[in-house]
Amino acid sequence: MKNIQLVLDVGGVLATDLDHFWSELVKQAQVPYEAVRQKYRQDIREKLWQGHIEEHEFWNWLYKTFPTIEVDSLKEALANSLYTLEGMNHLNEWSRLADLHILSNHRSEWLLSLLDPIRPILHTITISSLVGAAKPDKTIYHHCMAQLPSDKTVLFVDNKQENLEPAKAIGWHTIHAKPDQHWINQVTDFLHTYQ
């Protein structure tokens, strides 16, 4: 084990969020974006990310809620929404300085294939749909923390400020991954400083 444990979110950090999927859904549903997102948050978001429903139940809900959609093309849009960002290009370098871990609100069915190329350098993968809890619920942080050595420095990177607060509360260092990508240099500097 290395001195630093680097815990990384995926969406907005190592890979894109599902923006293309949401745009396609709005277009097909012929409903304003905010109305679609509100209905999703109200009805199914928590159950989806926490793994309390199966993936097919999400697609069934979508079709019942927005009957004008074409599910197969939306599945394709979702697959096309997930592509890697600049942070992914630094993982090999960072893995020489820290042990790497994933902590992500996601569906394992959608995320694991994206992580396949980097699995050899990942020590742990914590995905909300497998754990039954999603950030910022402290449960998922404790699940991740239980897999880390207790005497090491932990740095957590997430693109949402609200997800950083529970990490700070358990003693982790944090970096906010903003879209300008400055966070990448911040991580590199941190890893060199704490060697």
Buried (B, 14 or more C-beta within 10 A) or exposed (E): EBBBBBBBBBBBBBBBBBEBBBEBBBEBBEBEEEEBBEBBEEEBBBBBBBBEBEBEEBBEBBBEBBEEBEEEEBBEBBBEBBEBBEBBEBBEEBBEBBBBBBBBBBBBEBBBEBBEEBEEEBBBBBBBBBBBBBBBBBBBBEBBBEBBEEEBBBBBBBBBEEBBEBBEEEEBBBBBBEEEEEBBEBBBEBBEEBE
